[in-house]
Structures are given as structure tokens and as C-alpha cells.
Amino acid sequence: MEKELERSAVIICGDDKQGVVQIADDVVMTIAALAAAEVKGVAAVGSVPCEMVSRAGVKNLRRGIRVDVLEGVVSVRIIVTVEYGYNIPKTCTQVQSKIKSALENMTGMTCADVSVRIRAVDIKYDKKEK
């Protein structure tokens, strides 16, 4: 298990006196999913509705997010469903910004890019709730 963690984790700081801090790729993926779910107009991340992202297991999130971490630089690819009536390019820009900010603030790593793919438009969304 320890070797597996080392393969899918990034060391963000190491000190001979205190030890090392590792962040697993799954943690980076969860941060990205939660950040995307906070953007108004995003109905789902992958196939997980936004209201369930915080309770979804990592296995469910893997279907909609790909995270690559190389030497402290993060690259994210995410699939979202947008609610009907929201401007898609504006919503995607907000998703990119939110994910980049969350990852850089929480992990101290650099977020090189966030690619967003629109899976669908949620047409069940009731405009009255806006």
C-alpha cells in the first residue's frame, strides 16, 4: 500500500528533521470536483450531481475528472453538465478559475491548465429557481 501511495502522490515538502508531506492524486481530484460543484450553473461533475459531489466516492468522481501531477504542477481535465439557461463559455471560465484557485491555495502546487468538457445541458432545471 505504501508503494502505491508513493506512485499516486506528490511530495510537496520534505525536511530531514520533520519528514515529508504527500498529497495523493485522489485528494487533488476531490478538491477539483468540489471547486467545480461550487460554480453557479454547473449541474453535475461527471455523472455526479453537484449536491452529491461531497458525498461521492473517489471511484465515482474518476469518471468525470482526470488529474495529472508532475513535479508539483497539476493539469486537470473535467467533464461537467451545465444547467439550462447559463452561458456555457462564462460558466466554463468560472470552473477553470475556481479549480485553479482552490488547487493552488490548498496544495501550494501550480495549476498549469484546467480543460473543461461539457457533457450535457440539464434541461430539467426550473428557471424559477434562479
Buried (B, 14 or more C-beta within 10 A) or exposed (E): EEEEEEEBBBEBEEEEEEEEBBBBBBBBBBBBBBBBBBBEBBBBBBBBBBEEBEEBEBEBBBEBBBBEBEEBEBBBBBBBBBBEEBEEEEBBBBBBEBBBEBBEEBBEBEBEEBEBEEBEBBEEBEEEEE
